[in-house]
Amino acid sequence: MAFKRHIDRLPIIPADAKKHTVVCHYCIVGCGYHAYTWPVNKQGGTEPSQNAFGVDLSKQQPAETEAWYAPSMYNIVQQDGKDVHLVIKPDKGCVVNSGLGSARGARMAEMSYSRARATQQQRLTHPMVWRYGQMQPTSWEDALDLVARVTVAVIKDQGEDGLFVSVFDHGGAGGGYENTWGTGKLYFGAMKVKNIRIHNRPAYNSEVHASRDMGVYELNNCYEDAELCDTIVAVGCNPLETQTNYFLNHWIPNLRGTSLDKKREQLPDEEHAPGKIIIVDPRRTATIAACEAEAGKENVLHLPIEPGTDMVLFNAWLTYIAEKGWQDKDFIAASTKDFDKALAANKTTLAEAAKICGVPEADIEKAAQWIAAPKNGKRRRTMFAYEKGLIWGNDNYRTNAALVNVALATGNIGRPGGGCVRMGGHQEGYARPSHAHVGRPAAYVDKLLIEGKGGVHHIWGCDHYKTTLNAHQFKQVYKKRTDMVKDAMNAVPAGDRAAQVAAIVEAIKAGGLFAVDVDIVPTKIGEACHVWLPAATSGEMNLTSMNGERRMRLTERYMDPPGEAMPDCLIAARIANHMERVLREIGDDKYADQFKGFDWKTEEDAFMDGYHKVAKGGEHVTYERLRAMGTNGFQEPAVGFEGGKIVGTKRLYADGKFDTKDGKARFMEAKWRGLQAPGKKEQKAKFKYLINNGRTNLVWQNAYLDQDNEFVMDRFPYPFIEMNPEDMKELGVGPGDLVEIYNDDGSTQAMVYPAPSAKKGQTFMLFGYPTGVQGNVVNAGTNELIVPNYKQTWADIRPLSKAPDSVKHLSFKSPHYKVG
Amino acid sequence: MKGCNKLVDVGRRQFLRGGAVATVGAVASAVVPSTSKAKPLPARVQYPSNRLANISELEVNEPLHISYPDEDSPGVLLKLGTPVDGGVGPDRDIVAFSTLCPHKGFPLVYVAEDKTLSCPGHYSLFDCEKGGLQIMGQATQNLPQFALRVDDKGDIYAEGVDELIYGRLSNVL
């Protein structure tokens, strides 16, 4: 049977409960929530005067009521050392989500650490070190001393290039301005670490280099633009499942026609109709089904292109639009450079594109019309949105450029109903000293680790074992190298620190690697590590981030971190303090001095040292001011503080000036060169099935918290692989059967999910899941800037086992909405 | 620690002497006289046993609108035509669910083609053949299912709910 909680009533929030501002710490949308807390021995009542809503709770509440919360929104946690009730429920007053909660965010309370209710007992509560052949609890002083001594020893021997770092660069949980600054100041301020990578890719680089090189920051519009535009172009994204409330609260109203009043009010001098949408994706997604249900099939154009051919499609649009003379000539002249050059270089006919992309010429033409055909002499407003299908797809730099070209050519950046934006994964929250010393292309860190480089590895909220490419080989080598250090540590009494460090250093010289994992839970890569340092997450600390429309908010601390866990920024500061101490001990005062400036006591200290000082407009932003602005915050960059409010920026580039020296955006050449990353063509030729991959609605990121949530793990005990029923028949597999996906780069497993809408030979597997890692079969090839291509992966498939007992109760029906 | 043990002992002796209910009354009156009126409440809500329909009124794959535990909580009674886990009746194929979407309370629509309940509000889908499992959607729980009993006459009674119903913080108001 489906998992049921058997909760038939919940404690009522009393009228005097404490109310805290919360932003969902999962996806980039950053929905507004409130956390209510009150003493565990108190409760509200059904009388209006007895509850926080002021309504009669003895009556059934209507749809979309604020006066209801699901069991997943409730928990008992500790606050200032005392047990309190906690309810985290969506905020109707937040303009981002207007009270909507997703299947991820609306579980934040249940996903909190609670000893009383035994939730998230996986959380790390104390520093742990490798001692007597296993991970053992220890003090912060002991753990940090070991980290500092080994790190200093490696740097003394190999220089700072011997220190490898894997670190988040985003906002929300496992990130945020406080924590990117803390880690950034350590590795880019005190040190100049070069061998560093980000959580989901093997180098320290932008995922959208091209857009930035063209002078167009990738989050340049506001969510309201999706309500105002005539057409949405969605490339390689599946927003119903992965940016849910942005889609439900801002895209759907346009497709339904319920944003027409807003269009007429804000843009009175032109015709308006309900929005149309073009979706570029090889796979038919749940998003497409929902769009068709709302807008009618005639207003939804799905272009199921051959995987990895997006660039050709965009170039054909550009060519066709210019042929028709539909480009925005004034904008191009005033605000851009190199249009003619790019147009000539990228010239692609509809016929050429139809052939390469595998979609009808007429559909490509229709899309170009929906994008740019003037409406009664006025410019059509089109918003372009893209995500991992492009970012983690073929030749991503040029493909990104080709799409931004179309947006610039049609004058759709910096204007209402426009924008050329990534949809985003995590929220953003980047504030660090310059990383210019890292260079371009940045070091391919995973490759260097596989080659035996580096002596010590600091890992912050990353799990290569689940979310990297070439994961199979990476894990094999990484285990071997870290085991060498474990064996060396086992051979020396743990209490003899000097002997321990000497043994570790010797093992490193022999090819070993010492690994330190800073995280909130034990990770897969953590199993190979020698020190675990427990971090606090959003709500256990005050945390600032911005969402996909650059909306910055403060999540207030509403509960205690588990055990001795600390915010990452303070862990970074304590590592710096210990490194300074150890360096002074060995007489290197000059180097030790570089580790000064980490005397922060709170996360607010890190915020004021970082964001407040270094971010554009940061001088206007403080915790106190953000608190006053609640779940709506302001849109970055801040430009002032007036009337008690931070003044933000609704859209970037509204003045037509872009992020280049002369303020003019650049068009870019983007010539088609087939499957670009090394090894892809060979893999495609050799193996039968495309192993396309991505996220699903229910699971956040690599399931680091979901793996300890019964509602999620009951639904997906294994990652699913969507397959065409004909392919299933050929392989002799049924729904829920476990199959092995294998190629020359590795192997992994998944649970078969029939997908009648899938093309034959094209599968789709859940990415980054703990019980079957898709990255195992992704080859090591990247583009020239070390951005991986996870999407274009091919492998063979064979049966492993008939559906195990744990999946027999599951549904394998289509997740695509149909009108009842 | 000794004090604690003694209290446990006192409790145990009194339990042996007079039974649980009497014990609670005795301890309460001895320690905190002002709360002597407290009486133990059941840990879960008391569900009514409501007759929903007779088996003879059901047709395969034709939803029958019902309400449970009261008229403000709409639901659906279904004869699926094939046995399912949790199904009642001679063919083990009769089930009943709340039809308020546990995401935002929109009324669910039965799709006979694949025996699912779907939400026109935010596109959530629930499988009636799998205990209301959310196939895809925005709810953070599977669909509340009503516990059913069939008597000798073929009358179908609802007698419980396995998840919190949308719009009420107690399943029985």
Interface residues (C-beta under 8 A of the other chain):
Chain A: M1 A2 F3 K4 R5 H6 I7 D8 R9 L10 I12 L57 S58 K59 Q60 Q61 P62 A63 E64 T65 W68 Y69 A70 P71 S72 M73 L100 G101 S102 A103 A106 R107 E110 L240 E241 T244 L248 A286 A289 A290 A293 N697 L698 F711 R715 H809 L810 S811 K813 S814 P815 H816 Y817 K818 V819 G820
Chain B: R44 V45 D72 S73 D85 G86 L100 P102 H103 K104 G105 F106 P107 V109 Y110 V111 E113 D114 T116 S118 P120 G121 H122 Y123 L125 D127 E129 K130 G131 G132 L133 Q134 I135 M136 G137 Q138 A139 T140 Q141 N142 Q145 V161 D162 E163 L164 Y166 G167 R168 L169 S170 N171 V172 L173
